[in-house]
Amino acid sequence: MQIRISWPAGNVTATLDATTPTAQALAKALPLASTARTWGEEVYFDTGVSVSRETDARQIVEPGTVAFWTDGDALALPYGPTPISRGEECRLASPCNVLGSVEGDADLLATVPDGDPIRVELIDE
């Protein structure tokens, strides 16, 4: 399953594992519009989707991971260190459900300023 995440300065495409309960719940809510928030080198935003933490949730992920922060009902898109990272790792605020990854250069997320409008839509395959 592929989604497009867009903001005024650009967009990224991400591939999600459609078999996870979180990805399925997110897909049903698309398209959605939200407001970007930034936390170190992470963009996150409210989705209006509420799901439980999955058994394989992780706090340390690779740059470009598409994660779902269950504590905030938000998609979390880390592309580098956050305020709680040790070194260069991508450490999320708490364990998150891992949905997939951004295609191409995740550093494009650095062009998303806090407060920007953000849109997520399903890409028809």
QUIBEL-V384507 format. One record per backbone hydrogen bond with DSSP energy under -1.0 kcal/mol. NH is the residue of the N-H (numbers start at 1). CO is the residue of the C=O. If there is no record, write none. Layout:
nh = {NH	NH}
co = {CO	CO}
//
This chain:
nh = {3	4	5	6	7	10	12	14	15	16	17	18	20	24	25	26	27	28	29	32	34	36	37	39	41	43	44	45	47	57	58	61	64	65	66	67	68	69	70	72	74	75	76	77	79	80	85	89	92	96	97	99	100	101	102	103	108	109	110	111	112	115	116	118	119	120	121	123}
co = {14	121	12	119	10	7	5	3	101	1	99	16	17	20	21	22	23	24	26	120	118	116	44	42	81	77	37	75	73	54	96	90	78	62	100	76	97	74	68	69	69	45	67	43	41	41	82	86	59	58	68	66	66	15	64	13	105	106	107	108	109	36	113	34	6	32	4	2}
//
